[in-house]
Amino acid sequence: MRRLLLALLLLAAPAQAQQARILGGFAAGGTSDMVNRILAEGAAPTLGTRPVVEVRTGANGFLAAAEAARSPADGSTVVQCSTGMLTISPELPGAQMPVDPGRDLVPIANFAHSTQAMFVAAASPFRTVEEFLAAARARPGTLTYASAGIGAVSHLSGARLEQMAGVQLVHVPFRGAAPGVVEVMAGRVDAIITNLGDAVQQVRGGSMRLLAFADGIGSPAFPDVPQIGAAVPGYAVSGWFGFCAPRATPDAAVARWAEAIRAAVEDPATQRRLAETGLVPRFETPDAFRRTIATDRATWGAVIRNAGIRAE
């Protein structure tokens, strides 16, 4: 009997050691980290355990991706894969990537859509996108826009606006969206196109103005705010938060995580928490997520080439 019990314990030990975990590449407390923690809670009922959220900051999220790529491909580890990681960095000349996301990671599912919007200071003279663009055309190379850094979605969103509207703006990069928002709010930079969640509190507090949405979707919290696309036909930019697994992860494990993400997205509590963060629930199957990645990579690649953008 003792030998039987010992054998059962030895068989059970590896399974117990493989705690499910979600790796994140950005600082605790930010939108990216909050997304991971929302998923961990929402996926727990389907997975049968609550995944541990681990943070590996650095290299624009790629240190977390590298950790995931080195992890056993047994379904125990997933990593948050952002728009920048999967669709911008691979197209950006000079970008330093410790892993090749297309080779070393496998897409599982998309989880949340990031509502993109254009903001100006509350004291700004611009009350519409049309007014902003008219001033840009009248004074080429004088109006400024902030971003979260070279190659960030906020940078390429501004570059795409320049290309599609036929205007010349001055790009002012920062180390993250937060300092860019502060400079716009203070009136030292004219505008920023970024996640709704990055500046929604400032809008509600009256220190910033939500000029227009940039994603073609908008938010029910601001039903009267127009789209940039109304002034610049065809303009739409989007961001998202998806999840990937190490290459060679079994299809069954990928499907299990995808089902957990789907169940989380359909949970009203998850939907409420994402909305509070300025995000929209958006589940995509592995195949649909791959198509989104391919489409967005082609879009951002064209913007990068047309603007001659390179990583610093």
C-alpha positions in Angstrom: 0.0 0.0 0.0 2.8 2.4 0.9 4.5 1.7 -2.5 1.2 2.4 -4.3 0.7 5.7 -2.5 4.3 6.7 -3.3 3.8 5.9 -6.9 0.6 8.0 -7.1 2.3 10.9 -5.4 5.2 10.8 -7.9 2.8 10.7 -10.8 0.8 13.7 -9.4 3.9 15.8 -8.6 4.7 17.1 -12.2 1.1 18.1 -12.8 1.0 20.0 -9.5 4.3 21.7 -10.3 3.0 23.2 -13.6 1.0 26.1 -12.2 -0.8 27.9 -14.9 0.6 31.4 -15.4 0.1 34.5 -17.5 3.2 36.5 -18.4 3.1 40.2 -18.9 5.7 42.6 -20.2 4.6 45.9 -18.8 4.7 47.4 -15.3 2.2 46.3 -12.6 -0.8 48.6 -12.3 -0.9 49.7 -16.0 -3.6 48.8 -18.5 -1.6 45.8 -19.8 -1.1 44.4 -16.4 -4.8 45.0 -15.5 -5.8 43.0 -18.6 -3.8 40.1 -17.4 -5.3 40.1 -14.0 -8.9 40.4 -15.4 -8.2 37.4 -17.6 -6.7 35.4 -14.7 -9.9 35.8 -12.7 -12.3 35.3 -15.7 -10.5 32.2 -16.9 -10.2 30.5 -13.6 -13.6 28.6 -13.7 -12.8 27.0 -17.1 -9.2 26.2 -16.2 -10.0 24.9 -12.8 -7.4 27.1 -11.2 -6.6 30.8 -11.1 -3.4 31.4 -13.2 -0.6 33.3 -11.5 0.2 36.7 -13.2 3.9 37.3 -13.5 5.6 40.5 -14.8 8.7 40.6 -16.9 9.2 44.2 -17.9 11.5 45.4 -20.6 12.2 45.6 -24.3 8.6 46.7 -25.1 7.1 43.4 -23.8 9.6 41.2 -25.5 11.3 40.0 -22.2 8.1 38.4 -21.2 7.8 36.9 -24.7 11.3 35.5 -24.4 10.4 34.0 -21.1 7.4 32.4 -22.6 9.3 31.1 -25.6 11.8 29.4 -23.2 9.0 27.8 -21.1 7.8 24.2 -21.5 5.3 24.0 -24.3 2.9 22.1 -22.1 0.0 24.6 -21.9 1.0 25.9 -18.5 2.3 29.3 -19.7 0.8 32.0 -21.9 2.0 35.5 -22.6 0.1 38.7 -23.4 0.8 39.5 -27.1 0.0 43.2 -27.9 -0.5 44.9 -31.2 3.0 46.4 -31.0 4.7 43.0 -30.4 2.9 41.0 -33.2 2.3 43.6 -35.9 4.6 46.7 -35.5 8.0 45.5 -34.2 8.4 42.8 -36.8 7.9 45.5 -39.5 10.0 48.2 -37.8 13.6 48.5 -39.2 16.1 48.4 -36.4 13.7 46.9 -33.8 15.5 44.7 -31.3 13.5 41.5 -30.7 14.9 38.8 -28.5 12.3 36.4 -30.0 10.6 36.2 -33.3 6.9 36.2 -32.4 5.9 34.6 -35.7 8.3 31.7 -35.2 8.5 31.3 -31.4 4.9 31.9 -30.3 1.6 30.6 -31.3 -1.6 32.8 -31.2 -4.3 31.6 -28.8 -7.0 34.2 -28.9 -7.8 37.9 -28.8 -9.3 39.1 -25.5 -9.9 42.9 -25.6 -10.1 45.7 -28.1 -8.4 48.9 -27.2 -10.5 51.9 -28.0 -8.3 54.5 -29.7 -9.1 58.2 -29.5 -7.7 61.6 -30.2 -7.3 64.0 -27.2 -6.5 67.7 -26.8 -6.2 69.9 -23.7 -9.5 71.3 -22.4 -8.1 74.8 -23.2 -7.2 73.8 -26.7 -8.6 76.0 -29.5 -9.5 72.8 -31.4 -13.0 71.5 -30.8 -13.2 69.2 -33.9 -10.8 67.1 -36.0 -11.7 69.4 -38.9 -10.4 72.4 -37.0 -7.2 70.6 -36.0 -6.5 69.6 -39.6 -7.3 73.0 -41.0 -4.8 74.5 -38.7 -2.2 71.9 -39.6 -2.7 72.7 -43.3 -2.4 76.4 -42.7 0.8 76.0 -40.6 2.6 72.9 -41.9 5.1 71.4 -39.5 4.0 73.4 -36.4 1.3 71.3 -34.7 2.6 68.5 -32.5 1.3 65.1 -31.4 2.6 63.0 -28.5 3.2 59.3 -28.5 4.3 56.5 -26.1 7.5 56.2 -28.1 9.0 55.4 -31.5 7.0 52.7 -33.1 4.1 52.7 -30.6 0.6 52.5 -31.8 0.1 56.2 -30.8 3.1 57.1 -33.0 1.9 55.2 -36.0 -1.7 56.5 -35.5 -0.4 60.0 -35.8 1.8 59.1 -38.8 -1.2 57.5 -40.5 -3.3 60.6 -39.9 -0.6 62.7 -41.6 -0.5 60.4 -44.6 -4.2 60.1 -45.1 -5.1 63.8 -44.3 -2.2 65.2 -46.2 -0.8 67.2 -43.3 2.6 67.6 -41.7 2.8 67.3 -38.0 5.7 67.1 -35.5 6.0 63.9 -33.6 7.0 64.2 -29.9 7.8 60.7 -28.4 7.7 60.0 -24.7 8.6 56.9 -22.6 5.0 55.7 -22.3 1.6 57.2 -22.9 1.2 58.7 -19.4 3.8 61.5 -19.7 2.5 62.3 -23.2 -1.0 62.7 -21.8 0.4 65.1 -19.1 2.1 67.2 -21.8 -1.0 67.5 -23.9 -3.1 68.3 -20.8 -0.7 71.1 -20.0 -0.9 72.5 -23.5 2.8 71.9 -24.3 1.8 69.3 -27.0 -1.2 69.8 -29.2 -2.7 66.3 -29.3 -2.4 62.6 -28.7 -4.1 59.5 -30.2 -4.0 56.8 -27.6 -6.1 54.3 -25.6 -9.3 55.8 -24.2 -8.2 54.5 -20.8 -5.1 56.5 -20.9 -7.0 59.8 -20.6 -10.6 59.1 -19.8 -10.3 60.3 -16.2 -8.8 63.6 -17.4 -11.7 64.0 -19.8 -14.2 63.3 -17.0 -12.3 65.6 -14.7 -12.5 68.4 -17.3 -8.8 68.8 -18.0 -8.8 67.2 -21.4 -11.1 67.1 -24.4 -12.0 63.9 -26.2 -11.9 65.2 -29.8 -12.8 62.1 -31.7 -12.5 58.3 -31.7 -10.0 56.7 -34.0 -11.0 53.1 -34.2 -14.3 53.1 -36.1 -16.1 51.8 -33.1 -16.2 54.4 -30.3 -17.6 53.9 -26.8 -21.1 53.9 -25.4 -19.8 56.1 -22.6 -19.4 58.9 -25.1 -22.1 58.4 -27.7 -21.9 61.9 -29.2 -18.2 61.9 -29.9 -17.5 61.4 -33.7 -14.9 59.3 -35.5 -11.8 60.7 -37.1 -13.0 58.8 -40.1 -15.8 61.2 -40.6 -13.2 63.9 -41.4 -10.7 61.6 -43.0 -12.6 58.9 -44.9 -11.1 55.4 -44.4 -9.1 56.4 -41.3 -9.3 53.8 -38.5 -6.6 52.5 -36.1 -7.0 49.9 -33.5 -5.2 48.2 -30.7 -5.8 44.9 -28.9 -4.6 42.6 -26.2 -4.3 38.9 -27.2 -2.5 35.9 -25.8 0.0 33.5 -27.2 1.7 30.3 -26.1 5.2 28.8 -26.7 5.7 27.3 -30.1 4.9 23.5 -30.2 2.2 23.9 -27.5 -0.3 21.0 -28.2 -3.4 22.0 -30.1 -5.5 20.7 -27.2 -3.8 23.0 -24.8 -4.3 26.0 -27.1 -7.9 25.1 -27.5 -8.3 24.9 -23.7 -6.9 28.3 -23.2 -9.0 29.7 -26.1 -12.1 28.3 -24.5 -11.1 29.8 -21.1 -10.6 33.2 -22.8 -14.0 32.9 -24.6 -15.8 32.1 -21.3 -14.1 35.1 -19.6 -15.1 37.5 -22.4 -18.7 36.3 -22.1 -18.7 36.8 -18.3 -20.6 40.0 -17.3 -18.1 40.7 -14.6 -15.2 40.6 -17.0 -17.1 42.8 -19.4 -17.7 45.3 -16.6 -14.0 45.3 -15.5 -12.7 45.8 -19.1 -15.1 48.6 -19.6 -13.9 50.3 -16.5 -10.4 50.1 -18.0 -11.5 51.7 -21.2 -11.5 48.4 -23.2 -14.0 46.4 -25.1 -14.3 42.6 -24.8 -13.2 41.0 -28.1 -12.9 37.3 -28.4 -11.3 35.8 -31.5 -10.5 32.2 -32.1 -6.9 31.2 -32.9 -7.6 31.3 -36.7 -9.5 34.6 -36.5 -6.7 36.1 -34.3 -4.1 35.0 -36.9 -6.1 36.8 -39.6 -6.3 40.0 -37.4 -2.5 39.8 -36.9 -1.8 39.5 -40.6 -4.2 42.3 -41.6 -2.8 44.7 -38.9 0.8 43.9 -39.7 0.2 44.8 -43.4 -1.5 48.1 -42.4 1.2 49.1 -39.9 4.0 48.0 -42.2 2.7 50.3 -45.0 2.6 53.2 -42.5 6.1 52.5 -41.3 7.5 52.3 -44.8 5.7 55.4 -46.1 6.8 57.5 -43.1 10.4 56.1 -43.2 10.2 55.2 -39.5 13.0 53.3 -37.8 13.6 52.1 -34.2 15.9 54.3 -32.2 
